[in-house]
Amino acid sequence: MSKTLTDAQRESIYRIRRKRPQADGLFKHLAGYKIRVKETSLNVIETYSGLNKHGSLELMRELAETGLATLRGGGGGVASFLAWAENIDIREVGTDTDEPLR
């Protein structure tokens, strides 16, 4: 697997994982994909993170702030999925961010 995450992004995701340990199931789910996925829905995030809808939306916003994805879709201005950046392989988000860089 190629290394597409920058050190800053990897560290940001590590901090998110530390802040929300209950969401570790989501990161394991992302790591388990057989193919590169371009989008992840709110429903998937809610299901695998163990967070409620509000918590899942907050997690999506935090992930978007890292520059790895953008929030998209949804009516009434509410996001319904994360669109992962073109150069990002989300399997790395799930596997390469569980330990600090230093």
ROPA-208000 format. One record per residue (C-alpha): x negated, z, y; residue number from 1. Coordinates in nm, 4 decimals. Each point is the difference from the previous one (the first is absolute). Layout:
# residues N
          X          Z          Y     n
          X          Z          Y   NUM
...
# end
This chain:
# residues 102
          X          Z          Y     n
     0.0000     0.0000     0.0000     1
    -0.1387    -0.0895     0.3407     2
    -0.0484     0.2654     0.2654     3
     0.2343    -0.0909     0.2814     4
     0.0535     0.3416     0.1559     5
    -0.2272     0.1063     0.2805     6
    -0.1574     0.3447    -0.0112     7
     0.2288     0.1092     0.2846     8
     0.3112    -0.1190    -0.1861     9
    -0.1148     0.1623    -0.3230    10
    -0.0594     0.3294     0.1823    11
     0.3390    -0.0250     0.1762    12
     0.1820    -0.0500    -0.3293    13
    -0.1945     0.2893    -0.1537    14
     0.1197     0.2238     0.2870    15
     0.3596    -0.1161    -0.0509    16
    -0.0292     0.0804    -0.3713    17
    -0.1323     0.3487     0.0810    18
     0.2773     0.0556     0.2538    19
     0.2727    -0.1164    -0.2424    20
    -0.1159     0.0891    -0.3523    21
     0.3555    -0.0415    -0.1318    22
    -0.0347    -0.3735     0.0741    23
    -0.2842    -0.0419    -0.2502    24
     0.2443    -0.1675    -0.2398    25
     0.0368    -0.2856     0.2481    26
    -0.3738    -0.0584     0.0161    27
    -0.0225     0.0053    -0.3793    28
     0.2857    -0.2505    -0.0100    29
    -0.1808    -0.2310     0.2455    30
    -0.3172     0.0219    -0.2068    31
     0.1900    -0.0995    -0.3132    32
     0.1156    -0.3418     0.1162    33
    -0.1283    -0.2889    -0.2108    34
     0.0180    -0.2464     0.2902    35
    -0.0552     0.0223     0.3729    36
     0.3262     0.0903     0.1734    37
     0.0705    -0.0970     0.3605    38
     0.2887     0.2377     0.0731    39
     0.1175     0.3446    -0.1026    40
     0.3596     0.1010     0.0660    41
     0.1231     0.3312     0.1349    42
     0.1825     0.0477    -0.3296    43
    -0.3268    -0.0290    -0.1978    44
    -0.1756     0.2390     0.2364    45
     0.2850     0.2485    -0.0214    46
     0.0181    -0.0235    -0.3805    47
    -0.3712     0.0351    -0.0737    48
    -0.1009     0.2350     0.2819    49
     0.2568     0.2645    -0.0776    50
     0.0789     0.0181     0.3704    51
     0.3482    -0.0304     0.1449    52
     0.0909    -0.3016     0.2149    53
    -0.1182     0.1618     0.3232    54
    -0.3301     0.1091    -0.1575    55
    -0.0493    -0.3446    -0.1504    56
     0.0530    -0.1660     0.3386    57
    -0.2560     0.2380     0.1521    58
    -0.2454    -0.0879    -0.2766    59
     0.0616    -0.3706     0.0660    60
    -0.0744     0.0523     0.3711    61
    -0.3214     0.1853    -0.0832    62
    -0.1090    -0.2797    -0.2340    63
     0.0785    -0.2588     0.2688    64
    -0.2102     0.1937     0.2529    65
    -0.3062    -0.0574    -0.2200    66
     0.0257    -0.3757     0.0586    67
     0.0607    -0.0667    -0.3695    68
     0.3631    -0.1003     0.0447    69
     0.2798    -0.0584     0.2481    70
     0.3532     0.1348    -0.0121    71
     0.2601    -0.2716    -0.0476    72
     0.3670    -0.0660    -0.0590    73
     0.2995     0.2231     0.0103    74
     0.3012     0.0110     0.2230    75
     0.0390     0.2183     0.3024    76
    -0.3731     0.0107     0.0567    77
    -0.0678     0.1905    -0.3229    78
    -0.2823    -0.1361    -0.2128    79
     0.0792    -0.0964    -0.3570    80
    -0.3411    -0.1078    -0.1291    81
    -0.3735    -0.0081     0.0626    82
    -0.1595    -0.3418     0.0249    83
    -0.3609     0.0451    -0.1108    84
    -0.2663    -0.1787     0.2049    85
    -0.1247    -0.3299    -0.1459    86
    -0.3450     0.1335    -0.0807    87
     0.1250     0.3211    -0.1662    88
     0.0314     0.0477    -0.3731    89
     0.2310     0.2987    -0.0363    90
    -0.1463     0.0821    -0.3391    91
    -0.3043     0.1193     0.1974    92
     0.2237     0.2159     0.2172    93
     0.1069     0.1718    -0.3192    94
    -0.3384     0.0302    -0.1696    95
    -0.2750     0.0189     0.2605    96
     0.1464     0.2604     0.2335    97
     0.0235     0.3142    -0.2099    98
    -0.3414     0.1375     0.1030    99
    -0.1636     0.0378     0.3409   100
    -0.2812    -0.2365     0.0961   101
    -0.2334     0.2891     0.0764   102
# end
